[in-house]
């Protein structure tokens, strides 16, 4: 089963995500009470063998938030907040002065869950609209312990092929730009559905030159 993407297909998926994030930024700005820019500069495609290592690398330096995608598509999102991001968001959104740390209190965790809910929800909505799919995002959770324990049980059965990309967050003062890693997992059946939809659509208007 060919799960590779061409440069054009990668660009199309990145644009779909950027459109969804543009809407998420507007909602995020209401919470932050400042202008917020969210964008996806890069997308990587990993095979299953590389997933656990990437998750471990992120979890070592980030607080993870998970949300499942259900409906016509089956998948999961993992959003990773760094200590710098938590410090910045706590100051801007909660008016809290904190150290740069991965230790979060109940209020900070609620904030991360809400931000993940907004961003993931916007992406899911955009995917549903563009790909004409009936999908929805489940309420986010903050996983405890080693996430790879969850992934070990998930990967052998589902053979997930994730899209990996970093979301750049820029606040209105333009002094702080922080990468917000976001892992978007779909099972192989769902990933093939998405690629088939993209490949069947005439994005370049090739029929006009026929």
The 8 nearest C-alpha neighbors of each residue, nearest first, counted from 0:
[[1, 2, 191, 187, 3, 188, 190, 160],
 [2, 0, 3, 191, 4, 187, 194, 190],
 [1, 3, 0, 4, 191, 190, 187, 160],
 [4, 2, 1, 5, 44, 194, 0, 8],
 [5, 3, 8, 9, 6, 2, 7, 194],
 [4, 6, 8, 7, 9, 3, 10, 11],
 [5, 7, 9, 8, 10, 4, 11, 3],
 [8, 6, 10, 5, 9, 11, 4, 12],
 [9, 7, 11, 5, 10, 6, 4, 12],
 [8, 10, 6, 12, 7, 11, 13, 4],
 [11, 9, 7, 13, 8, 12, 14, 6],
 [10, 12, 8, 14, 13, 9, 7, 15],
 [13, 11, 15, 9, 14, 10, 8, 16],
 [12, 14, 10, 16, 11, 15, 17, 9],
 [13, 15, 17, 11, 16, 12, 10, 18],
 [16, 14, 12, 18, 13, 17, 11, 19],
 [17, 15, 19, 13, 14, 18, 20, 122],
 [16, 18, 14, 20, 19, 15, 38, 39],
 [19, 17, 21, 15, 16, 20, 14, 22],
 [18, 20, 122, 16, 121, 125, 17, 22],
 [19, 21, 23, 17, 22, 18, 37, 24],
 [22, 20, 24, 18, 23, 19, 17, 37],
 [21, 23, 20, 24, 25, 19, 121, 18],
 [22, 24, 20, 118, 26, 21, 25, 121],
 [23, 25, 27, 21, 22, 26, 35, 37],
 [26, 24, 28, 22, 23, 27, 21, 29],
 [27, 25, 23, 28, 29, 24, 22, 30],
 [26, 28, 24, 30, 29, 25, 23, 31],
 [29, 27, 31, 25, 30, 26, 33, 35],
 [30, 28, 32, 26, 27, 31, 25, 33],
 [29, 31, 28, 27, 32, 92, 26, 33],
 [30, 32, 92, 28, 33, 29, 91, 27],
 [33, 31, 29, 28, 30, 34, 92, 91],
 [34, 32, 31, 28, 171, 35, 170, 29],
 [33, 35, 171, 28, 170, 36, 32, 31],
 [36, 34, 170, 28, 24, 169, 171, 33],
 [35, 37, 169, 168, 24, 170, 38, 34],
 [38, 36, 168, 167, 20, 24, 166, 21],
 [37, 39, 167, 166, 17, 40, 20, 36],
 [38, 40, 166, 41, 17, 165, 167, 13],
 [41, 39, 38, 165, 42, 166, 167, 164],
 [42, 40, 164, 39, 165, 43, 13, 163],
 [41, 43, 164, 163, 162, 44, 13, 40],
 [44, 42, 163, 162, 164, 45, 41, 161],
 [43, 45, 162, 163, 161, 42, 46, 160],
 [46, 44, 161, 49, 160, 43, 47, 50],
 [45, 47, 48, 160, 49, 50, 44, 161],
 [46, 48, 50, 49, 160, 159, 45, 158],
 [47, 49, 46, 50, 51, 45, 52, 154],
 [50, 48, 47, 52, 46, 51, 45, 53],
 [51, 49, 53, 47, 52, 48, 54, 45],
 [50, 52, 54, 53, 49, 147, 55, 48],
 [51, 53, 55, 54, 50, 49, 56, 48],
 [52, 54, 56, 50, 55, 51, 57, 49],
 [55, 53, 51, 57, 56, 52, 58, 50],
 [54, 56, 58, 52, 53, 57, 59, 51],
 [57, 55, 53, 54, 59, 58, 52, 60],
 [56, 58, 54, 59, 55, 60, 61, 53],
 [57, 59, 61, 55, 60, 56, 54, 62],
 [60, 58, 57, 56, 61, 55, 62, 54],
 [59, 61, 58, 57, 81, 56, 62, 82],
 [62, 60, 81, 58, 80, 79, 57, 59],
 [61, 63, 80, 79, 101, 81, 58, 64],
 [64, 62, 79, 78, 61, 141, 80, 77],
 [65, 63, 141, 78, 77, 140, 79, 139],
 [66, 64, 77, 140, 139, 76, 141, 78],
 [65, 67, 139, 76, 75, 137, 138, 140],
 [66, 68, 75, 137, 136, 74, 76, 69],
 [69, 67, 136, 74, 75, 73, 135, 137],
 [68, 70, 73, 135, 134, 72, 136, 67],
 [69, 71, 134, 72, 133, 135, 73, 68],
 [72, 70, 133, 134, 132, 69, 73, 189],
 [73, 71, 70, 189, 69, 134, 74, 68],
 [74, 72, 69, 68, 185, 186, 189, 70],
 [73, 75, 185, 68, 184, 67, 186, 72],
 [76, 74, 67, 184, 68, 66, 183, 185],
 [75, 77, 183, 66, 182, 65, 184, 67],
 [76, 78, 65, 182, 64, 181, 63, 79],
 [77, 79, 181, 64, 63, 180, 182, 65],
 [78, 80, 63, 61, 180, 62, 179, 181],
 [81, 79, 61, 62, 84, 179, 85, 63],
 [82, 80, 61, 84, 83, 60, 85, 62],
 [81, 83, 100, 99, 85, 101, 84, 86],
 [84, 82, 86, 81, 99, 85, 87, 100],
 [83, 85, 81, 87, 86, 82, 80, 88],
 [86, 84, 82, 88, 87, 83, 89, 81],
 [87, 85, 83, 89, 99, 84, 88, 97],
 [86, 88, 84, 90, 85, 89, 91, 83],
 [87, 89, 91, 85, 90, 92, 86, 84],
 [90, 88, 93, 86, 95, 87, 92, 91],
 [89, 91, 94, 95, 87, 88, 96, 93],
 [90, 92, 88, 94, 89, 31, 93, 87],
 [93, 91, 31, 88, 89, 94, 90, 30],
 [92, 94, 89, 95, 90, 91, 88, 107],
 [95, 93, 90, 91, 92, 89, 96, 88],
 [96, 94, 90, 93, 89, 97, 91, 92],
 [97, 95, 90, 94, 89, 98, 86, 93],
 [98, 96, 86, 95, 99, 89, 90, 100],
 [97, 99, 100, 86, 96, 82, 83, 85],
 [100, 98, 82, 86, 83, 97, 101, 85],
 [99, 101, 82, 102, 98, 86, 83, 85],
 [100, 102, 82, 103, 62, 61, 81, 99],
 [103, 101, 100, 104, 82, 62, 99, 107],
 [104, 102, 107, 101, 108, 105, 100, 106],
 [103, 105, 107, 106, 108, 102, 109, 101],
 [104, 106, 108, 107, 109, 103, 110, 111],
 [107, 105, 109, 108, 104, 110, 103, 93],
 [108, 106, 110, 104, 109, 105, 103, 111],
 [107, 109, 111, 105, 110, 106, 103, 112],
 [108, 110, 112, 106, 107, 111, 113, 105],
 [111, 109, 107, 113, 108, 112, 114, 106],
 [112, 110, 108, 114, 113, 109, 115, 107],
 [111, 113, 109, 115, 110, 114, 139, 116],
 [114, 112, 116, 110, 115, 111, 109, 117],
 [113, 115, 117, 111, 116, 112, 110, 118],
 [114, 116, 112, 118, 113, 117, 119, 111],
 [115, 117, 113, 114, 119, 120, 118, 112],
 [118, 116, 114, 120, 115, 119, 23, 121],
 [117, 119, 23, 121, 115, 120, 116, 114],
 [120, 118, 122, 116, 121, 117, 115, 123],
 [121, 119, 123, 117, 118, 122, 116, 136],
 [122, 120, 124, 19, 118, 119, 23, 123],
 [121, 123, 19, 119, 125, 124, 120, 126],
 [122, 124, 126, 120, 125, 121, 127, 119],
 [125, 123, 127, 121, 122, 126, 120, 128],
 [124, 126, 122, 128, 19, 127, 123, 129],
 [127, 125, 123, 129, 124, 128, 130, 122],
 [126, 128, 132, 124, 131, 125, 130, 129],
 [129, 127, 125, 131, 126, 130, 124, 132],
 [128, 130, 126, 131, 127, 125, 15, 132],
 [129, 131, 127, 132, 126, 128, 196, 193],
 [132, 130, 128, 127, 129, 133, 126, 196],
 [133, 131, 127, 130, 134, 71, 128, 126],
 [132, 134, 71, 70, 127, 131, 135, 72],
 [135, 133, 70, 69, 71, 132, 127, 72],
 [134, 136, 69, 68, 123, 70, 137, 133],
 [135, 137, 68, 67, 120, 69, 123, 138],
 [136, 138, 67, 66, 68, 139, 135, 69],
 [137, 139, 66, 136, 140, 116, 67, 112],
 [140, 138, 66, 65, 112, 116, 137, 64],
 [139, 141, 65, 64, 142, 66, 138, 112],
 [140, 142, 64, 65, 63, 143, 139, 112],
 [143, 141, 140, 64, 144, 63, 65, 146],
 [144, 142, 141, 145, 146, 63, 140, 64],
 [143, 145, 146, 142, 148, 147, 149, 141],
 [144, 146, 147, 148, 143, 149, 142, 58],
 [147, 145, 148, 149, 144, 150, 142, 143],
 [146, 148, 150, 149, 145, 151, 51, 54],
 [149, 147, 151, 146, 150, 145, 152, 144],
 [150, 148, 147, 146, 152, 151, 153, 145],
 [149, 151, 147, 153, 152, 148, 154, 146],
 [152, 150, 148, 153, 149, 154, 147, 155],
 [153, 151, 150, 149, 154, 148, 155, 156],
 [152, 154, 150, 151, 156, 155, 157, 149],
 [153, 155, 158, 157, 156, 151, 150, 159],
 [156, 154, 158, 157, 153, 152, 151, 159],
 [155, 157, 154, 153, 158, 152, 159, 186],
 [156, 158, 154, 159, 186, 155, 153, 187],
 [159, 157, 154, 155, 156, 186, 187, 160],
 [158, 160, 186, 157, 185, 187, 154, 161],
 [159, 161, 46, 47, 185, 187, 186, 184],
 [162, 160, 184, 183, 185, 45, 159, 163],
 [161, 163, 44, 183, 43, 184, 182, 164],
 [164, 162, 182, 43, 42, 161, 44, 183],
 [163, 165, 42, 41, 181, 43, 180, 182],
 [166, 164, 180, 179, 181, 178, 39, 167],
 [165, 167, 179, 39, 38, 178, 180, 37],
 [168, 166, 178, 38, 37, 177, 179, 165],
 [167, 169, 37, 177, 176, 36, 166, 178],
 [170, 168, 176, 36, 35, 173, 175, 167],
 [171, 169, 35, 172, 173, 34, 36, 175],
 [170, 172, 34, 173, 33, 35, 169, 36],
 [171, 173, 174, 170, 175, 169, 34, 33],
 [174, 172, 171, 175, 170, 169, 176, 35],
 [175, 173, 172, 176, 170, 169, 171, 177],
 [174, 176, 173, 169, 177, 170, 172, 168],
 [177, 175, 169, 168, 167, 174, 178, 173],
 [178, 176, 168, 167, 179, 84, 175, 169],
 [177, 179, 167, 166, 165, 180, 168, 176],
 [178, 180, 166, 165, 80, 167, 79, 181],
 [181, 179, 165, 79, 166, 78, 178, 164],
 [180, 182, 78, 77, 164, 165, 79, 179],
 [183, 181, 163, 77, 76, 162, 184, 78],
 [182, 184, 76, 162, 161, 75, 163, 181],
 [185, 183, 161, 75, 74, 76, 162, 159],
 [184, 186, 74, 159, 190, 189, 73, 161],
 [185, 187, 159, 189, 188, 157, 74, 158],
 [186, 188, 190, 189, 159, 191, 160, 158],
 [187, 189, 191, 190, 186, 192, 185, 72],
 [190, 188, 192, 72, 191, 186, 187, 185],
 [191, 189, 187, 193, 192, 188, 185, 186],
 [190, 192, 194, 188, 189, 193, 195, 187],
 [193, 191, 189, 195, 190, 194, 196, 188],
 [194, 192, 196, 190, 191, 195, 197, 189],
 [193, 195, 197, 191, 196, 192, 198, 190],
 [194, 196, 198, 192, 193, 197, 199, 191],
 [197, 195, 193, 199, 194, 198, 192, 200],
 [198, 196, 194, 200, 195, 199, 193, 8],
 [199, 197, 195, 196, 200, 194, 201, 8],
 [198, 200, 196, 197, 195, 201, 194, 202],
 [201, 199, 197, 198, 202, 196, 195, 203],
 [200, 202, 204, 203, 205, 199, 206, 198],
 [203, 201, 204, 200, 205, 197, 11, 198],
 [204, 202, 205, 201, 206, 200, 207, 7],
 [205, 203, 201, 206, 202, 207, 208, 200],
 [204, 206, 207, 203, 208, 201, 209, 202],
 [205, 207, 209, 208, 204, 201, 203, 202],
 [208, 206, 205, 209, 204, 203, 201, 202],
 [207, 209, 206, 205, 204, 203, 201, 202],
 [208, 206, 207, 205, 204, 203, 201, 202]]
